[in-house]
């Protein structure tokens, strides 16, 4: 029997619901409390819980949930700009924490969070679902195992749909999200660090809001979030990486395409197709020797969310860490570094210049 872990959830919007759906298929996980200041969002959570909603306490904020003594672990899925305020009472409650990306919308808040997180006796985990997509995880493992030789170039393409509507339209403004390069792309900057195994030293981003949200107004104010960009990141070990983002490419066959090129071969992963494509160097004019296979994903994991099964697999690892049966794999410091690269990209795009990470204190 797996030891039971009592979960609380702060923020019961779209991502919060995905967490509830994945906890439902996580052995030993039981949801005992939810918190959100918006009654409509709480109703969504009760609907997602179904029969499991009976006996689940509901609160208006994280402070009340933390004081209840009902939980062993808390998932923070509230809007980006609320993370510091939401986390403060949780840090004092001696509970394990899984905090959704981005860790914070400012570097000052992110630094405060890691200071508190690193003083905890219980696990603190930054949610970076893209690490746990099975095809992406296999891709990373093969790069680290040396299949392509020495990694020299890494490129990530995400061609996808626009930002979805959120309660209060908070995600239409950079002051609430940290900007697209923080809000959305911290996932990819985290993947870059994971794959490259080095820290960024400089960032150049060319991006703008060219297609989406142009005619939208909220309280008379126009949105200010980037909807397409190219970002180049130079790493301390000499590897260079690029992110190609388009948020008006809904019809793309694969939403994510990641390519690593080493001195002996190239490796691609295509998601949601799930294919890994290995292409060794053959020399000019020789026949290509391409190998292709599909990494399968458990159907229950696919059905429980919209991140290609990754939320389920991440929860298995977080649950193990809470029970003392596994390590924390994505720390608060990992979350800070992803925010830092995203912040550099936002500055670069808006000021049209290269940003040295040393400018930001890294």
C-alpha positions as CSV (number, residue, x, y, z in Angstrom):
1,X,0.0,0.0,0.0
2,X,1.3,3.5,-0.9
3,X,1.3,5.9,2.0
4,X,-1.6,8.4,1.8
5,X,-0.8,12.0,1.1
6,X,-3.4,14.7,1.8
7,X,-3.4,17.4,-0.9
8,X,-4.6,21.0,-1.0
9,X,-4.9,23.0,-4.1
10,X,-4.7,26.8,-4.3
11,X,-6.1,28.1,-7.6
12,X,-8.9,26.1,-9.1
13,X,-8.8,27.4,-12.6
14,X,-7.8,25.5,-15.8
15,X,-4.4,24.3,-14.6
16,X,-5.8,23.6,-11.1
17,X,-8.4,21.3,-12.6
18,X,-5.7,19.4,-14.6
19,X,-3.9,18.8,-11.3
20,X,-7.1,17.5,-9.7
21,X,-7.7,15.1,-12.6
22,X,-4.1,13.8,-12.3
23,X,-4.3,13.4,-8.5
24,X,-7.4,11.2,-9.1
25,X,-5.1,8.6,-10.7
26,X,-2.1,9.1,-8.4
27,X,-1.9,6.2,-5.9
28,X,-2.2,7.4,-2.3
29,X,-3.3,10.9,-3.3
30,X,-6.4,12.3,-1.6
31,X,-7.6,15.9,-2.0
32,X,-8.7,17.3,1.3
33,X,-8.8,21.1,0.7
34,X,-9.2,23.6,-2.1
35,X,-8.8,27.4,-2.1
36,X,-9.8,30.1,-4.5
37,X,-11.3,33.6,-4.0
38,X,-13.6,33.1,-7.0
39,X,-16.7,31.0,-6.3
40,X,-17.1,30.0,-10.0
41,X,-13.6,28.5,-9.9
42,X,-14.4,26.6,-6.7
43,X,-17.5,25.2,-8.5
44,X,-15.3,24.0,-11.4
45,X,-13.1,22.2,-8.8
46,X,-16.1,20.5,-7.1
47,X,-17.3,19.4,-10.5
48,X,-13.9,17.9,-11.4
49,X,-13.8,16.1,-8.1
50,X,-17.2,14.6,-8.6
51,X,-17.9,12.0,-5.9
52,X,-14.6,12.9,-4.3
53,X,-15.8,16.4,-3.5
54,X,-17.7,15.3,-0.4
55,X,-15.7,16.3,2.7
56,X,-13.2,18.5,0.8
57,X,-12.9,21.8,2.6
58,X,-13.1,25.0,0.6
59,X,-11.3,28.2,1.5
60,X,-11.0,31.7,0.0
61,X,-7.2,31.9,0.3
62,X,-4.0,30.0,1.0
63,X,-3.7,31.4,4.6
64,X,-7.0,29.8,5.7
65,X,-6.0,26.5,3.9
66,X,-2.6,26.5,5.6
67,X,-4.1,27.1,9.0
68,X,-6.6,24.2,8.6
69,X,-4.1,21.5,9.3
70,X,-5.9,19.4,6.6
71,X,-3.0,18.9,4.2
72,X,0.5,17.4,3.8
73,X,1.2,18.9,0.4
74,X,-0.1,22.0,-1.4
75,X,-0.3,22.6,-5.2
76,X,-0.1,26.3,-6.1
77,X,-1.9,27.0,-9.4
78,X,-3.0,30.5,-8.8
79,X,-2.3,33.4,-11.3
80,X,1.4,34.1,-11.7
81,X,1.5,37.4,-10.0
82,X,-0.1,36.0,-6.8
83,X,2.5,33.3,-6.1
84,X,4.6,35.2,-3.5
85,X,1.5,36.2,-1.5
86,X,0.0,32.7,-1.8
87,X,3.3,31.0,-0.8
88,X,4.0,33.1,2.3
89,X,1.5,31.4,4.7
90,X,2.3,28.0,3.2
91,X,6.0,28.4,4.0
92,X,5.0,28.8,7.7
93,X,2.8,25.7,7.6
94,X,5.3,22.9,7.3
95,X,3.8,21.4,4.2
96,X,5.3,20.2,0.9
97,X,4.7,22.5,-2.0
98,X,4.5,22.1,-5.7
99,X,4.3,25.6,-7.3
100,X,3.3,26.0,-10.9
101,X,5.5,27.8,-13.4
102,X,6.6,30.6,-13.6
103,X,7.9,30.6,-10.0
104,X,7.2,34.4,-9.9
105,X,6.7,37.3,-12.3
106,X,9.7,39.3,-11.0
107,X,13.3,38.3,-10.1
108,X,12.9,40.0,-6.7
109,X,9.9,37.8,-5.8
110,X,11.6,34.7,-7.3
111,X,14.7,35.3,-5.2
112,X,12.6,35.7,-2.0
113,X,10.8,32.4,-2.8
114,X,14.0,30.4,-3.2
115,X,15.4,31.9,0.1
116,X,12.3,30.6,1.9
117,X,12.1,27.4,-0.1
118,X,15.7,26.5,0.6
119,X,15.1,26.9,4.4
120,X,12.2,24.4,4.3
121,X,12.4,20.9,5.8
122,X,9.7,19.6,3.4
123,X,10.0,19.4,-0.4
124,X,9.5,22.4,-2.6
125,X,9.1,21.6,-6.3
126,X,8.7,24.0,-9.2
127,X,6.2,22.5,-11.7
128,X,7.8,22.1,-15.1
129,X,5.6,19.7,-16.9
130,X,7.5,19.6,-20.1
131,X,10.4,17.7,-18.5
132,X,8.0,14.9,-17.9
133,X,6.4,14.4,-21.4
134,X,7.6,10.8,-22.0
135,X,9.0,11.6,-25.6
136,X,10.8,14.6,-24.3
137,X,12.2,12.7,-21.3
138,X,13.5,10.0,-23.6
139,X,15.0,12.7,-25.9
140,X,16.9,14.2,-22.9
141,X,18.1,10.8,-21.7
142,X,19.6,10.0,-25.2
143,X,21.3,13.4,-25.4
144,X,22.8,12.9,-22.0
145,X,23.8,9.4,-22.8
146,X,26.0,10.7,-25.6
147,X,24.0,9.2,-28.5
148,X,24.6,12.4,-30.7
149,X,28.2,12.9,-29.4
150,X,29.1,16.3,-27.9
151,X,26.0,18.6,-28.0
152,X,26.7,21.8,-29.8
153,X,23.3,23.2,-30.9
154,X,19.8,22.9,-29.5
155,X,16.6,24.3,-31.0
156,X,13.0,24.2,-29.7
157,X,10.0,25.1,-31.7
158,X,6.6,25.7,-30.3
159,X,3.9,26.5,-32.8
160,X,0.6,26.6,-31.0
161,X,-2.7,28.3,-30.3
162,X,-3.1,31.7,-28.6
163,X,-3.3,32.2,-24.9
164,X,-6.7,31.0,-23.6
165,X,-9.1,33.2,-21.7
166,X,-8.5,33.2,-17.9
167,X,-10.6,34.5,-15.0
168,X,-10.4,38.3,-14.9
169,X,-8.4,38.2,-18.1
170,X,-5.2,38.4,-16.0
171,X,-3.1,36.7,-18.6
172,X,-3.5,39.5,-21.2
173,X,-1.0,41.8,-19.4
174,X,2.7,41.4,-18.8
175,X,2.5,42.9,-15.3
176,X,0.4,39.9,-14.3
177,X,2.3,37.2,-16.2
178,X,5.9,38.4,-16.3
179,X,5.4,38.6,-20.1
180,X,5.1,35.7,-22.6
181,X,8.8,34.9,-22.4
182,X,8.4,34.3,-18.7
183,X,4.8,33.0,-18.6
184,X,5.0,30.5,-21.5
185,X,8.6,30.1,-22.3
186,X,10.1,29.5,-18.9
187,X,9.2,25.8,-19.7
188,X,11.6,25.9,-22.6
189,X,14.3,27.8,-20.9
190,X,14.1,25.2,-18.2
191,X,14.4,22.4,-20.8
192,X,17.4,24.2,-22.3
193,X,19.2,24.3,-18.9
194,X,18.3,20.6,-18.3
195,X,19.6,19.5,-21.7
196,X,22.6,21.7,-22.0
197,X,23.7,21.2,-18.3
198,X,25.1,24.8,-18.1
199,X,23.9,28.3,-17.3
200,X,22.9,31.0,-19.8
201,X,25.4,33.9,-20.2
202,X,23.6,36.0,-22.8
203,X,20.2,36.2,-24.5
204,X,18.9,37.9,-27.6
205,X,15.1,37.9,-28.4
206,X,13.3,39.4,-31.3
207,X,9.6,39.3,-30.6
208,X,6.4,41.3,-30.8
209,X,2.6,41.1,-30.6
210,X,1.7,41.0,-34.3
211,X,-1.5,38.9,-34.7
212,X,-3.3,37.9,-31.4
213,X,-5.3,40.2,-29.1
214,X,-4.8,43.3,-31.3
215,X,-8.5,44.3,-31.1
216,X,-9.0,43.3,-27.4
217,X,-9.6,45.9,-24.7
218,X,-10.0,45.3,-21.0
219,X,-11.1,48.3,-19.1
220,X,-10.0,50.3,-22.1
221,X,-6.5,48.9,-21.9
222,X,-4.9,47.0,-24.8
223,X,-3.0,43.7,-24.1
224,X,0.8,43.8,-24.3
225,X,1.9,40.2,-24.5
226,X,4.3,38.9,-27.2
227,X,2.7,36.3,-29.6
228,X,5.8,35.4,-31.6
229,X,9.5,35.5,-31.2
230,X,12.9,34.0,-31.9
231,X,15.3,33.8,-28.9
232,X,18.9,32.8,-29.0
233,X,20.6,31.8,-25.7
234,X,24.4,31.4,-25.3
235,X,25.4,29.0,-22.5
236,X,28.6,29.0,-20.5
237,X,29.8,25.7,-21.9
238,X,29.7,27.1,-25.5
239,X,26.4,25.4,-26.5
240,X,23.9,27.7,-28.2
241,X,20.2,27.2,-28.1
242,X,17.2,28.8,-30.0
243,X,13.5,29.0,-29.2
244,X,11.1,29.6,-32.1
245,X,7.7,30.6,-30.8
246,X,4.5,31.3,-32.7
247,X,1.1,31.5,-30.9
248,X,-0.9,31.8,-34.1
249,X,0.0,28.4,-35.6
250,X,-3.0,26.4,-34.3
251,X,-2.9,24.1,-37.4
252,X,0.7,22.8,-36.9
253,X,0.9,19.0,-37.0
254,X,3.2,19.0,-34.0
255,X,3.1,21.7,-31.3
256,X,6.6,21.1,-30.1
257,X,9.7,20.1,-32.1
258,X,13.0,19.8,-30.3
259,X,16.3,19.2,-32.1
260,X,19.7,18.5,-30.6
261,X,22.8,18.4,-32.9
262,X,26.0,17.0,-31.8
263,X,29.3,16.3,-33.5
264,X,28.2,12.7,-34.4
265,X,24.4,12.9,-35.0
266,X,21.2,14.8,-34.8
267,X,18.2,13.9,-32.7
268,X,14.6,15.2,-33.0
269,X,11.5,14.8,-30.9
270,X,8.1,15.6,-32.2
271,X,5.1,16.2,-29.8
272,X,2.3,15.1,-29.7
273,X,3.3,12.7,-32.5
274,X,5.7,11.2,-29.9
275,X,8.4,10.3,-32.5
276,X,12.1,10.4,-31.9
277,X,14.2,10.7,-35.1
278,X,17.9,9.8,-35.0
279,X,20.1,11.0,-37.9
280,X,23.8,10.1,-37.7
281,X,26.3,11.8,-39.8
282,X,27.1,9.8,-42.9
283,X,29.4,12.0,-45.0
284,X,28.5,13.9,-48.2
285,X,26.8,11.8,-50.8
286,X,26.3,8.6,-48.7
287,X,23.0,7.1,-47.9
288,X,21.2,8.4,-44.9
289,X,20.7,6.1,-41.9
290,X,17.7,7.6,-40.2
291,X,16.0,5.7,-37.3
292,X,12.6,6.6,-36.1
293,X,10.5,5.3,-33.2
294,X,7.4,6.5,-31.3
295,X,7.5,6.8,-27.5
296,X,4.2,5.6,-26.1
297,X,2.3,7.4,-23.4
298,X,-0.2,5.8,-21.0
299,X,-3.7,6.6,-22.2
300,X,-4.9,7.4,-18.7
301,X,-2.2,10.0,-18.4
302,X,-3.1,11.5,-21.8
303,X,-6.8,11.7,-20.8
304,X,-6.0,13.5,-17.5
305,X,-4.6,16.7,-19.0
306,X,-3.5,18.7,-21.9
307,X,0.3,18.4,-21.5
308,X,0.9,15.1,-23.2
309,X,0.7,13.1,-20.0
310,X,3.4,15.0,-18.3
311,X,1.4,16.3,-15.3
312,X,0.6,12.7,-14.3
313,X,4.3,11.6,-14.5
314,X,5.4,14.7,-12.6
315,X,2.9,14.0,-9.8
316,X,4.3,10.5,-9.4
317,X,7.7,12.0,-8.8
318,X,6.5,14.8,-6.5
319,X,4.4,12.3,-4.5
320,X,7.5,10.2,-4.0
321,X,9.4,13.2,-2.8
322,X,6.7,14.1,-0.3
323,X,6.8,10.5,1.1
324,X,10.6,10.6,1.3
325,X,10.9,8.0,-1.4
326,X,12.6,10.2,-4.0
327,X,14.4,13.4,-4.6
328,X,13.1,16.9,-5.5
329,X,13.9,17.0,-9.3
330,X,12.9,20.6,-10.0
331,X,14.0,23.0,-7.3
332,X,13.0,26.6,-6.5
333,X,16.4,27.6,-7.9
334,X,15.6,25.9,-11.2
335,X,12.4,27.9,-11.2
336,X,14.4,31.1,-10.6
337,X,16.8,30.4,-13.4
338,X,14.0,29.8,-15.9
339,X,12.4,33.1,-14.9
340,X,15.7,34.9,-15.2
341,X,16.2,33.8,-18.8
342,X,12.6,34.7,-19.6
343,X,13.1,38.1,-18.0
344,X,16.3,38.7,-20.1
345,X,14.3,37.7,-23.2
346,X,11.5,40.2,-22.4
347,X,14.1,43.0,-21.9
348,X,15.8,42.0,-25.1
349,X,12.6,42.0,-27.2
350,X,11.4,45.3,-25.8
351,X,14.7,47.2,-25.9
352,X,16.0,45.5,-29.1
353,X,19.4,44.5,-27.7
354,X,21.4,41.6,-26.4
355,X,21.1,41.1,-22.6
356,X,24.0,39.7,-20.6
357,X,22.8,37.6,-17.7
358,X,25.4,39.4,-15.5
359,X,23.1,42.5,-15.8
360,X,20.5,40.6,-13.9
361,X,22.9,39.3,-11.3
362,X,23.6,35.8,-12.8
